[in-house]
Amino acid sequence: MVISVTQSAAAANVEIATAPRTRSRNAALDHARTLLTLVVILHHSVIPYTYFGHTDPTSFIGFDGIVLATDSFFMAMFFFLSGLFVWPGLAHKAPHIFFRDRLVRLGLPFAIAALTIIPLAYYAIELRANPETTFAAFWWKTITVGPWPSGPVWFLWVLLAFDLSACLAFQISPTLLDPLNRLSLRGHDKPLNFFYALIAVTAIVYIPLRLSFGPNVWFELGPFSVQINRVLLYAAYFYFGAGIGAANFERGVLGADGQLSQKGMGAWIVAMIVPYTLLWVLIAIKREVLGNEPTQPAWYEATYGLFFVMFSAATMFAILAYFLNNRRSEFSVLDRMQADAYGIFLVHYPVVLWIQYWLFDLNVPPIAKATFAFIGTTLISWGITWALRQVPGAKSVL
């Protein structure tokens, strides 16, 4: 149960800086992507101290609010950011060359992490239950008998699968995403058009799967796992991003002189707060009225799914609007971390789980534990990544 909760929390983890380098750096997108790296670490730093993933003796209700928010948007946004650069990459490289490069950038780290980083991370959880277990015994049981959770790196193989589908789609027709690109062009002056379309499509692909499979069921085959009800949601975000990047990027919804980059944040903040508040209302109804049963009525799951996709889209637009409005501002920490962000994502999971393991028996407030876990994980993961990137050839992967 601990493993499933922790892995489910990872559903909430990222493609950092793995976009094909076919266009000059976009400061706003870099800042957004790097910020999300920190959000991932924050998510994993607080999860043991929540109602959702209460694996520590202490808890703090405020962390439930953080987990509900982060789990509801950040993975979808990472797929969206990744999709932005796919069509330009395919336009500059033959599809088989493009996919070969993605295998190196995504497939190789996934294989290495699944065999090393992830078992090391979950060994901290195993020791809490079975202190006598050696790492060698745990590692062998993980890869031969299972379960073999993938933690946050499940994202890599799913993104690689989406990249493969994009290669096939591009070979069918390089203009296949033109309708989405035209929607992006209209979004230059009226971003609400793009926003409403994103909500409509993601609601259509997400809610039926949530009704069919429930909110927390995962597909698992060895280290290959993904939350079933979200897989089409993630694909939709990926292809909406790919549609923006297909052509006319600067004249689209994310253009430097577009309305999204010119207007204030007020409307997007309201668009976030309303569905987020309604999600909490539904959670209260589930706990106090519906008996907090694992299976809820169809009306409940459908309504929750609608508010979920509304909040996800609004939060992404709010973050993008903020960084597009402030693309010329100084974000010294985000700028300094940008080159290492992907590596930080890859190595942070065992760091945060082992810090939480060492903090488990300390009689200190959960806020102090989570703060220490967040700061410690960020700094240690950053240092490890910096060291790894000094190895010859490592920068081509990390």
C-alpha positions in Angstrom: 0.0 0.0 0.0 2.9 2.4 0.8 4.4 1.7 -2.6 1.2 2.3 -4.4 0.6 5.6 -2.5 4.1 6.8 -3.2 3.9 5.8 -6.8 0.6 7.5 -7.2 2.1 10.6 -5.8 4.7 10.4 -8.5 1.9 10.9 -10.9 2.4 13.7 -10.1 6.5 13.8 -12.2 8.5 15.3 -15.6 10.2 15.9 -18.8 12.7 18.6 -17.9 14.7 20.3 -20.6 14.4 17.3 -22.9 12.8 19.2 -25.7 14.7 19.0 -29.1 16.9 22.0 -29.5 15.5 23.2 -32.7 14.7 26.8 -31.7 16.5 29.4 -29.7 15.8 29.3 -25.9 12.5 30.7 -24.8 13.1 32.3 -21.4 9.4 32.1 -20.4 9.1 28.4 -21.2 12.5 27.7 -19.5 11.4 29.5 -16.4 8.0 27.6 -16.4 9.7 24.2 -16.9 12.3 24.8 -14.2 9.7 26.1 -11.7 7.8 22.9 -12.3 10.9 20.9 -11.3 10.8 22.6 -7.9 7.1 21.9 -7.7 7.8 18.2 -8.3 10.3 18.2 -5.4 7.8 20.1 -3.2 5.1 17.6 -4.0 7.3 14.7 -2.9 8.6 16.5 0.1 5.2 17.0 1.6 3.3 13.8 0.6 4.2 11.8 3.7 2.7 14.5 5.9 -0.8 14.5 4.3 -4.1 12.7 4.5 -3.5 11.4 1.0 -0.1 9.7 1.7 0.1 9.7 5.5 3.3 7.6 5.9 4.8 9.7 8.7 3.6 10.0 12.3 3.0 13.7 11.8 0.7 15.5 9.3 -0.4 19.0 8.4 -3.7 19.7 6.6 -2.1 22.5 4.6 0.0 20.0 2.7 -3.2 18.3 1.6 -4.0 21.5 -0.3 -0.6 21.5 -1.9 -0.8 17.9 -3.0 -4.3 18.3 -4.4 -3.2 21.3 -6.4 0.1 19.8 -7.8 -1.4 16.4 -8.6 -4.1 18.1 -10.6 -2.0 19.9 -13.1 1.8 19.6 -13.2 2.2 16.3 -15.1 -0.2 17.5 -17.8 1.7 20.7 -18.1 5.0 18.9 -18.5 3.5 16.9 -21.4 2.3 20.1 -22.9 5.7 21.8 -22.7 7.3 18.7 -24.2 4.9 18.7 -27.1 5.7 22.3 -28.1 9.0 21.3 -29.6 8.1 18.0 -31.3 6.8 19.2 -34.7 9.8 21.6 -35.2 12.1 18.8 -34.3 10.4 16.5 -36.9 10.6 19.3 -39.5 14.4 19.4 -39.0 15.1 15.7 -38.7 13.9 12.6 -40.4 11.4 10.9 -38.0 13.7 7.9 -37.5 16.6 10.2 -36.5 14.3 12.2 -34.3 13.1 9.1 -32.5 16.6 7.7 -32.2 17.6 10.9 -30.4 14.6 10.6 -28.1 15.6 7.1 -27.3 18.9 8.3 -26.0 17.4 11.3 -24.2 14.4 9.5 -22.7 14.8 5.7 -23.1 18.4 5.4 -21.8 17.7 7.4 -18.6 14.5 5.4 -18.0 16.3 2.1 -18.3 19.2 3.2 -16.0 16.8 4.8 -13.4 14.5 1.8 -13.3 17.5 -0.5 -12.5 19.3 1.8 -10.1 17.7 5.0 -8.9 14.2 3.7 -8.3 15.2 0.5 -6.4 17.5 2.7 -4.2 14.6 5.0 -3.5 12.1 2.3 -2.6 14.6 0.5 -0.4 14.1 3.3 2.1 10.4 2.3 2.3 11.3 -1.4 2.5 13.6 -0.8 5.5 10.9 0.9 7.4 8.8 -2.3 7.1 11.6 -4.9 7.1 14.8 -3.5 8.7 16.8 -6.7 8.1 16.4 -6.7 4.3 19.7 -6.1 2.4 19.7 -3.9 -0.7 20.9 -6.7 -2.9 18.0 -8.9 -1.8 15.5 -6.1 -2.2 16.9 -5.2 -5.7 16.8 -8.8 -6.9 13.2 -9.3 -5.6 12.2 -6.0 -7.3 13.3 -6.9 -10.8 12.5 -10.6 -10.7 9.3 -11.0 -8.5 8.1 -7.4 -8.2 6.4 -5.2 -7.6 8.7 -3.0 -9.6 7.4 0.6 -9.2 8.8 3.2 -11.5 8.3 6.2 -9.3 8.4 9.5 -11.2 10.3 8.1 -14.2 7.2 6.5 -15.6 6.9 9.8 -17.3 9.9 9.1 -19.5 8.5 6.0 -21.2 5.1 7.5 -21.7 6.6 10.6 -23.3 8.7 8.4 -25.5 5.6 6.6 -26.6 3.9 9.9 -27.4 7.0 10.9 -29.4 6.8 7.7 -31.4 3.1 8.4 -32.1 4.1 11.9 -33.3 6.8 10.4 -35.6 4.2 8.2 -37.2 1.6 11.1 -37.4 4.2 13.3 -39.1 5.0 10.6 -41.6 1.3 10.4 -42.4 1.0 14.1 -42.9 3.2 17.0 -41.8 0.1 19.2 -41.8 -1.9 16.9 -39.6 -1.8 19.4 -36.7 -2.8 22.4 -38.7 -6.3 22.6 -37.1 -4.7 22.9 -33.7 -2.2 25.5 -35.0 -5.0 27.6 -36.4 -6.7 27.4 -33.0 -3.4 28.6 -31.5 -3.3 31.5 -34.0 -6.8 32.6 -32.9 -5.6 32.3 -29.4 -3.0 35.0 -30.0 -5.7 37.6 -29.6 -8.3 35.5 -27.8 -6.5 33.0 -25.5 -9.9 32.0 -24.0 -10.7 30.2 -27.3 -7.7 27.9 -26.8 -8.4 27.6 -23.1 -12.0 26.5 -23.7 -11.0 24.1 -26.4 -8.4 22.5 -24.1 -11.0 22.1 -21.3 -13.5 20.6 -23.7 -11.2 18.0 -25.2 -9.5 17.0 -22.0 -13.0 16.6 -20.3 -14.1 14.3 -23.2 -11.0 12.1 -23.0 -10.6 12.1 -19.2 -14.0 11.8 -17.6 -15.1 8.5 -19.4 -11.9 6.8 -18.3 -12.3 8.0 -14.8 -15.8 6.6 -14.8 -14.6 3.3 -16.2 -11.5 2.7 -14.2 -11.9 4.9 -11.1 -9.5 7.7 -9.9 -6.5 5.6 -8.8 -6.0 2.5 -11.0 -2.6 2.1 -12.6 -1.4 0.0 -15.6 1.7 -1.8 -14.4 4.0 -4.1 -16.4 7.4 -4.3 -14.7 8.7 -0.7 -14.4 6.3 0.4 -17.1 3.4 2.1 -15.4 0.9 4.9 -16.0 -2.3 6.0 -14.3 -5.0 4.6 -16.7 -7.6 7.3 -16.4 -5.0 10.0 -17.2 -3.2 8.6 -20.2 -5.5 10.2 -22.8 -5.5 13.5 -20.8 -1.7 13.5 -21.0 -1.8 12.7 -24.7 -4.3 15.6 -25.3 -1.9 18.1 -23.5 1.0 16.7 -25.5 -0.7 17.2 -28.9 -2.2 20.6 -28.0 1.4 21.6 -27.3 2.6 20.0 -30.5 -0.2 21.9 -32.4 1.1 25.3 -31.0 4.7 24.4 -32.0 3.7 23.1 -35.5 4.1 26.5 -37.1 3.8 30.3 -36.4 4.8 29.9 -32.8 5.3 33.6 -32.2 1.9 34.4 -33.8 0.1 31.8 -31.7 -1.3 31.8 -28.2 2.2 31.8 -26.6 3.5 34.7 -28.8 5.5 37.4 -27.1 3.0 40.1 -28.1 -0.1 38.0 -27.7 -2.9 38.7 -25.3 -1.8 35.9 -22.9 1.5 37.8 -22.4 -0.1 41.2 -22.1 -3.0 40.8 -19.8 -2.8 40.6 -16.0 -3.0 37.5 -13.8 -6.3 38.3 -12.0 -8.7 36.4 -14.3 -6.5 33.3 -14.5 -6.2 33.3 -10.7 -10.0 33.4 -10.4 -10.2 30.6 -13.0 -7.9 28.5 -10.8 -9.5 29.2 -7.4 -13.1 28.4 -8.5 -12.6 24.8 -9.6 -10.0 24.2 -6.9 -12.5 25.3 -4.2 -15.2 23.1 -5.8 -12.8 20.1 -5.7 -12.5 20.6 -2.0 -16.3 20.8 -1.7 -16.6 17.4 -3.5 -13.9 15.9 -1.2 -15.9 17.1 1.8 -19.1 15.6 0.4 -17.2 12.3 -0.2 -15.9 12.2 3.4 -18.9 13.5 5.3 -21.9 12.6 3.2 -20.9 9.6 1.0 -19.0 7.7 3.7 -15.6 8.1 2.0 -16.1 4.8 0.2 -13.4 3.8 -2.4 -16.1 3.6 -5.1 -18.2 6.7 -5.6 -21.4 7.4 -7.7 -20.9 8.2 -11.4 -22.2 11.7 -10.9 -19.5 12.3 -8.3 -16.7 11.1 -10.4 -17.9 12.9 -13.5 -18.3 16.2 -11.6 -14.9 15.8 -10.0 -13.4 15.0 -13.4 -14.8 18.2 -14.8 -13.5 20.4 -12.0 -10.2 18.6 -12.3 -9.6 19.4 -16.0 -10.8 23.0 -15.4 -8.3 23.5 -12.6 -5.5 21.8 -14.6 -6.0 24.1 -17.7 -6.4 27.3 -15.6 -3.3 26.6 -13.6 -1.2 26.0 -16.7 -2.5 29.2 -18.3 -1.8 31.2 -15.1 1.8 30.0 -14.9 2.4 30.6 -18.6 0.8 34.0 -18.5 3.0 34.9 -15.5 6.2 34.0 -17.2 5.2 35.4 -20.5 4.5 38.7 -18.8 7.8 38.5 -17.0 10.1 37.0 -19.6 12.5 39.9 -19.4 12.7 39.9 -15.6 15.5 38.3 -13.7 14.9 34.8 -12.3 18.4 34.1 -11.1 17.7 30.8 -9.3 15.5 29.5 -12.2 18.1 30.6 -14.8 20.9 29.0 -12.9 19.0 25.7 -12.4 17.7 25.5 -16.0 20.5 23.5 -17.4 20.4 21.0 -14.5 16.6 20.7 -14.2 16.2 17.4 -16.1 19.0 15.8 -14.1 17.5 17.1 -10.9 14.2 15.4 -11.8 15.9 12.1 -12.5 17.9 11.9 -9.3 15.7 13.6 -6.7 13.4 10.7 -5.8 15.8 8.6 -3.8 17.2 11.7 -2.1 13.8 12.8 -0.9 12.7 9.4 0.3 15.9 8.8 2.2 15.7 12.2 3.9 12.2 11.4 4.9 13.4 8.0 6.2 16.0 9.7 8.4 13.4 12.2 9.6 10.7 9.6 10.4 11.5 9.2 14.1 12.3 12.8 14.9 9.7 14.5 17.1 9.5 17.7 15.1 6.6 19.5 13.4 5.7 18.3 9.9 6.3 21.7 8.5 9.9 21.5 9.7 10.3 18.0 8.2 8.9 19.0 4.9 10.9 22.2 4.7 14.1 20.3 5.4 13.2 17.6 2.9 12.5 20.2 0.2 15.6 22.3 0.7 17.9 19.3 1.2 16.5 17.4 -1.8 16.9 20.4 -4.0 20.4 21.2 -3.1 21.7 17.6 -3.0 20.0 16.7 -6.3 21.4 19.8 -7.9 24.9 18.9 -6.7 24.6 15.3 -7.9 23.4 16.5 -11.3 26.2 19.1 -11.6 28.7 16.3 -10.8 27.2 13.9 -13.3 27.2 16.5 -16.1 30.9 16.8 -15.7 31.3 13.3 -17.0 32.3 13.3 -20.7 29.2 12.8 -22.8 26.7 13.1 -20.0 25.5 16.5 -21.0 24.1 15.0 -24.2 21.7 13.0 -22.0 21.3 15.2 -19.0 
